[in-house]
Amino acid sequence: MSIRENPYKESMRRLVTYVGLPDYGTGQTVRPPPSTGPEALYFQTSESAEWRAHLESLPREERHRASVRRRLSARLWFAAQNDLCLWCWFTRSMCMCPQLEQHRARVLSDRLRSAVKVTMVMHAAEVMRATNSGHVAAFILGAPVRVWGVEEDDVDMQGLSAVDEEDSGFCTASLYPESGAILVEKFVQSLLQGQKVHLLLLDGTWGQATSLNRHIPQHIPRLALDVDGSYTSLFKALRKRTRETGVSTLEATAMAMEQCLRGLNSNSTGAASSVLTVLTTAMKQFVDLRCLLKFRDVCFEQKTAAVAGIIAQRDAYRRGASLDRLRLLHHKACNDPEARKLLLPPVLNYCYMCDVAVGWHRMVEHALGRSHREELKKNLPCTPSERSRSRVCAQYPAAWNGEVNST
């Protein structure tokens, strides 16, 4: 497979087209969704009365898919508005794609996927979620993403056979440690000579994975990982561990790939170790970057210069994003009549008691003065006047131009 061909990216393109945002991920300006009509309801972030009425009007068998579509539409539109990369799910200013492409090149050059292919079965609530790690594994391994509740994906999942004779004899199995599940390595060792593994990875919380498992055909074998009880999850800085042997989707993928490859060829552990190293390295980079974006210490990176570079990049991104928000608010305050009604008086520069502009540098002196004390006796409720809402103090608007805020 060419490094340019990535089924994961094709899956993400298919999802944005499905929800009606075909420009997302193309580098072009994303056209906003409809603001009125039934299609607009799918981009609402909350369940409004209109949405509930629309859902009730649908046949019962279509309601779950409609709910999934609304969740995907709202999440992907929010991501597009916040300039998130469609592939790595970080903001484009902090994009992790170059590192992921390097890891992907290592995977392909070592032919680690020659005997194992992966499909990521993702819960809709995990799409574009900041702490999701399954998409990182899918990116590196070139795994297609299937979302339960999307009709095309449901049909694909229901049509799976235990052994696909038309696809090089791949034996399909789902990684879910239910009662009676077979250890990955034992399952692989039981395959006939020349058979390969098609591994379904359920991406979600434990509760979500349980829901996904119910929709995987029962004739597909369930597998379990051989996890050392002393293993500490690399993901603990971002999500709480809900089960004693629980690990993130990316860690589960790394372990499953390593155990599959080791079981297929016990005499050669090089490929198994290589894929484990690649995915573990990617996981550590992912966790460190998420921690830094939350203004927390890194967990794994030891090179001070590398961390300092990421921090500088993060701070520049945060400052730029803050200035963009301020400019947008300023534009609304100047041009939107409804927004102007919501303007608060300039804090610290204005004495609401005396209803007069003072200036922050004289506020303490003014509050201790006789005239202020006299006004205090006359205006006990201290209610801001209408005049105070439209008063512009000296130097107050300068902040919108990037100058120091004097208020």
C-alpha positions in Angstrom: 0.0 0.0 0.0 1.3 3.5 -0.9 1.8 5.9 2.0 -0.4 8.3 0.1 -3.3 5.8 0.2 -4.8 5.9 3.7 -8.2 4.2 4.2 -8.5 6.1 7.5 -8.5 9.5 5.7 -11.0 8.1 3.2 -13.3 7.2 6.1 -13.1 10.7 7.5 -13.8 12.2 4.1 -16.8 9.9 3.8 -18.1 11.0 7.2 -17.9 14.8 6.5 -19.7 14.2 3.2 -22.3 12.2 5.0 -23.2 15.0 7.3 -23.1 17.7 4.6 -19.7 19.3 5.1 -17.8 18.1 2.0 -15.3 21.0 2.0 -13.9 20.1 5.5 -10.4 18.7 5.2 -9.9 19.9 1.6 -8.2 23.2 2.5 -11.1 25.2 1.2 -13.4 27.4 3.3 -16.1 25.2 4.9 -19.5 26.3 3.8 -21.8 26.7 6.8 -24.7 24.2 7.2 -28.3 25.3 6.5 -29.7 27.7 9.2 -33.4 26.8 8.6 -35.4 23.7 7.7 -35.1 20.0 8.7 -31.4 19.8 7.7 -30.5 22.6 10.2 -31.8 20.5 13.1 -29.0 18.0 12.6 -26.4 20.6 13.5 -27.9 21.6 16.8 -25.8 20.8 19.8 -28.7 20.3 22.2 -32.0 18.4 21.8 -34.5 21.2 21.1 -38.2 20.8 21.1 -38.0 21.1 17.3 -35.5 18.2 17.1 -37.6 16.0 19.4 -40.6 16.6 17.2 -38.6 15.8 14.1 -37.4 12.6 15.7 -40.9 11.6 16.7 -42.0 12.0 13.1 -39.5 9.5 11.8 -40.2 5.7 11.7 -38.9 4.0 14.9 -36.2 2.1 13.0 -34.7 5.3 11.7 -34.5 7.2 14.9 -31.2 5.9 16.1 -29.5 6.6 12.8 -30.9 10.1 12.9 -29.6 10.7 16.4 -26.1 9.5 15.4 -26.2 11.7 12.3 -27.1 14.7 14.5 -24.2 13.9 16.9 -21.7 13.5 14.1 -23.0 16.7 12.3 -22.7 18.8 15.5 -19.3 17.5 16.4 -17.8 17.9 12.9 -19.2 21.4 12.4 -17.8 22.4 15.8 -14.5 21.0 14.8 -14.5 22.8 11.5 -15.4 26.1 13.2 -12.5 25.6 15.6 -10.0 24.9 12.8 -9.3 21.3 14.0 -7.3 19.1 11.6 -9.7 16.4 10.2 -6.9 13.8 10.4 -5.2 14.3 13.8 -8.0 16.2 15.6 -5.6 18.9 16.9 -5.9 22.5 15.9 -4.0 23.1 12.7 -1.6 25.4 14.6 -0.6 22.3 16.7 -1.1 19.7 14.0 0.4 16.3 14.8 0.1 14.9 11.2 3.9 15.2 10.3 4.8 12.9 13.2 2.0 10.5 12.5 3.0 10.3 8.8 6.6 9.4 9.9 5.2 6.6 12.1 3.0 5.4 9.3 6.0 5.3 6.9 7.8 3.0 9.4 4.8 0.7 9.6 4.6 0.4 5.9 8.3 0.0 5.3 8.5 -2.8 7.8 5.4 -4.5 6.2 3.9 -4.9 9.6 0.4 -5.1 8.2 1.1 -7.8 5.6 -0.6 -10.5 7.8 -2.9 -8.3 10.0 -5.5 -5.7 8.9 -7.5 -3.6 11.3 -10.9 -1.9 11.2 -11.7 0.7 13.9 -15.4 0.4 15.0 -16.0 3.8 16.6 -18.8 5.0 18.8 -20.3 8.3 17.4 -19.5 10.0 20.8 -15.8 9.5 20.2 -15.6 11.3 16.8 -13.4 14.4 17.1 -13.2 13.9 20.9 -9.9 15.5 22.2 -8.9 12.5 24.3 -9.8 9.8 21.7 -6.7 7.7 20.8 -8.3 5.2 18.4 -8.0 7.6 15.5 -4.2 7.8 16.0 -3.9 4.1 15.6 -6.2 4.2 12.6 -4.1 6.9 11.0 -0.8 5.0 11.4 -2.1 1.6 10.4 -4.3 2.9 7.6 -7.4 1.3 9.2 -10.9 2.3 7.9 -13.3 3.7 10.5 -16.8 2.4 10.9 -19.3 4.3 13.0 -22.2 2.4 14.5 -25.4 4.1 13.4 -24.2 5.2 9.9 -26.2 3.0 7.5 -23.3 2.2 5.2 -21.1 1.1 8.1 -23.9 -0.9 9.7 -24.4 -2.8 6.5 -20.7 -3.5 6.3 -20.5 -4.8 9.8 -23.5 -7.0 9.5 -22.1 -8.5 6.3 -18.9 -9.7 7.9 -18.0 -13.4 7.7 -15.8 -15.3 10.1 -13.5 -16.2 7.1 -13.5 -14.0 4.0 -12.4 -16.3 1.2 -12.6 -13.4 -1.3 -10.1 -11.3 0.6 -7.0 -13.5 0.8 -8.6 -15.7 3.5 -8.7 -13.1 6.3 -10.2 -14.5 9.5 -12.3 -11.8 11.2 -12.2 -11.4 15.0 -13.4 -8.7 17.4 -11.3 -7.5 20.4 -13.7 -7.6 23.3 -12.9 -9.5 26.6 -16.2 -11.0 27.3 -16.7 -14.3 29.0 -15.3 -17.1 26.8 -13.1 -14.8 24.7 -9.9 -16.3 23.3 -6.5 -14.8 23.9 -5.3 -13.1 20.8 -2.1 -15.1 20.5 -3.9 -18.5 20.9 -6.5 -17.5 18.3 -3.8 -16.6 15.8 -1.8 -19.8 16.5 -5.0 -21.9 15.7 -5.3 -20.5 12.2 -4.5 -22.6 9.2 -1.3 -22.0 7.2 -1.5 -18.9 5.1 -4.6 -17.5 6.8 -4.5 -13.9 8.0 -6.2 -11.8 10.7 -8.8 -9.1 10.2 -9.0 -7.4 13.7 -12.1 -5.3 14.7 -11.2 -2.8 17.4 -14.0 -1.2 19.4 -13.2 2.4 20.1 -15.1 4.0 23.0 -15.5 3.9 26.8 -16.2 0.6 28.4 -19.9 1.2 28.3 -19.8 2.3 24.7 -17.7 -0.7 23.7 -20.3 -2.9 25.3 -23.0 -1.3 23.1 -20.8 -1.7 20.0 -20.1 -5.4 20.8 -23.8 -6.2 20.8 -24.0 -5.1 17.1 -21.0 -7.2 16.0 -22.4 -10.5 14.5 -22.3 -13.3 17.0 -20.4 -15.7 14.6 -17.4 -13.4 14.8 -15.0 -14.7 17.5 -14.3 -12.4 20.5 -10.7 -12.0 21.6 -8.9 -10.8 24.7 -5.5 -9.3 25.3 -2.9 -10.9 27.6 -2.3 -7.8 29.8 0.2 -8.0 32.7 -1.6 -7.0 35.9 1.2 -4.7 36.8 0.9 -2.7 33.6 0.3 1.0 34.0 -1.7 2.7 31.3 0.2 5.4 29.4 -3.2 7.2 29.1 -3.8 7.8 32.8 -3.0 11.5 32.6 -5.9 12.1 30.2 -8.6 9.6 31.2 -9.4 7.7 34.4 -9.0 3.9 34.3 -12.5 2.4 34.8 -11.3 -1.3 34.8 -8.3 -2.8 36.4 -7.0 -4.2 33.1 -8.4 -1.3 31.0 -6.2 0.4 28.5 -6.7 3.1 25.8 -7.7 2.1 22.3 -4.3 3.0 21.0 -2.6 0.9 23.6 -5.0 -2.0 23.0 -4.2 -1.7 19.2 -0.4 -1.8 19.9 -0.8 -4.9 22.2 -3.1 -6.7 19.8 -0.9 -6.1 16.8 2.2 -7.2 18.7 0.5 -10.4 20.0 -1.0 -11.2 16.5 2.4 -10.8 14.8 4.1 -12.8 17.5 1.6 -15.6 17.2 1.8 -15.7 13.4 5.6 -16.0 13.4 7.0 -17.0 16.8 10.5 -17.4 15.3 10.7 -13.7 14.3 9.8 -11.1 16.9 11.3 -8.1 15.0 8.1 -7.0 13.3 6.1 -7.5 16.5 8.5 -5.4 18.5 8.7 -2.8 15.8 4.9 -2.1 15.6 4.7 -2.0 19.4 7.5 0.6 19.5 5.9 2.7 16.8 2.5 2.8 18.3 3.8 3.3 21.9 6.0 6.2 20.7 2.9 7.8 19.0 0.9 7.3 22.2 3.5 9.1 24.3 3.7 12.0 21.9 -0.1 12.3 21.8 -0.4 12.3 25.6 2.4 14.9 26.0 0.8 17.2 23.5 -2.6 17.0 25.1 -1.1 17.6 28.5 0.8 20.7 27.3 -2.4 22.1 25.7 -4.0 21.8 29.1 -1.1 23.6 30.7 0.1 20.5 32.5 3.5 19.0 32.7 4.6 16.4 30.1 4.6 12.8 31.1 7.2 11.3 28.8 9.4 13.7 26.8 12.7 14.2 28.4 14.3 16.7 26.0 13.9 20.2 27.5 14.4 21.9 24.2 11.7 19.9 22.5 9.2 20.6 25.3 10.1 24.3 25.2 9.5 24.4 21.5 6.0 22.9 21.9 5.2 25.3 24.7 6.2 28.3 22.6 4.1 27.0 19.8 1.1 26.4 22.2 1.4 29.9 23.7 1.5 31.5 20.2 -1.6 29.5 19.2 -3.4 30.5 22.4 -2.6 34.1 22.0 -3.7 34.2 18.4 -6.9 32.4 19.2 -7.6 34.9 22.0 -7.0 37.9 19.8 -9.3 36.4 17.1 -12.1 36.0 19.7 -11.5 39.6 20.9 -11.7 41.0 17.3 -14.9 39.0 16.7 -16.5 40.4 19.8 -15.3 43.9 19.0 -16.8 43.6 15.5 -20.1 42.4 17.0 -20.1 45.2 19.6 -19.6 47.8 17.0 -22.0 46.5 14.3 -24.6 44.2 15.9 -27.5 46.2 17.6 -28.5 43.2 19.7 -24.9 42.7 20.9 -24.6 46.4 21.9 -27.5 46.0 24.3 -25.5 43.4 26.2 -22.4 45.6 26.6 -21.3 46.1 30.2 -19.9 49.4 31.4 -16.1 49.7 31.3 -15.0 48.1 34.6 -12.5 49.9 36.8 -12.5 53.1 34.7 -16.1 54.0 35.8 -17.6 54.8 39.2 -21.2 53.6 39.0 -22.1 55.2 42.3 -21.2 58.7 41.0 -22.1 57.9 37.4 -18.8 59.4 36.2 -15.7 58.2 34.3 -12.7 58.3 36.6 -9.9 56.2 35.1 -8.3 53.2 36.8 -5.3 55.1 38.0 -7.5 57.5 40.0 -10.1 55.1 41.2 -8.7 54.5 44.7 -8.3 58.3 45.3 -11.8 58.9 44.0 -13.4 56.2 46.2 -11.8 57.7 49.3 -12.8 61.3 48.4 -15.6 63.3 49.9 -17.7 63.6 46.8 -17.9 59.8 46.4 -18.9 59.4 50.1 -21.7 62.0 49.6 -23.0 60.1 46.5 -22.9 56.9 48.5 -25.5 58.3 50.8 -27.8 59.3 47.9 -27.6 56.2 45.7 -27.5 53.2 48.1 -28.5 50.5 45.5 -25.6 51.6 43.3 -27.5 50.7 40.1 -25.5 51.4 36.8 -27.3 54.0 34.7 -28.1 53.8 31.0 -25.5 56.5 30.5 -22.8 54.3 31.9 -23.4 51.6 29.3 -22.6 53.9 26.4 -19.7 55.8 27.9 -16.3 55.1 26.4 -13.4 55.8 28.7 -10.0 57.0 27.5 -7.7 54.2 26.3 -10.4 51.6 26.7 -10.8 50.7 23.0 -7.0 50.5 22.5 -7.0 46.8 23.6 -8.8 45.8 20.4 -5.9 46.9 18.4 -3.5 44.7 20.3 -2.3 47.4 22.7 -2.1 47.1 26.4 -5.6 47.1 28.0 -5.9 50.0 30.5 -9.2 48.9 32.0 
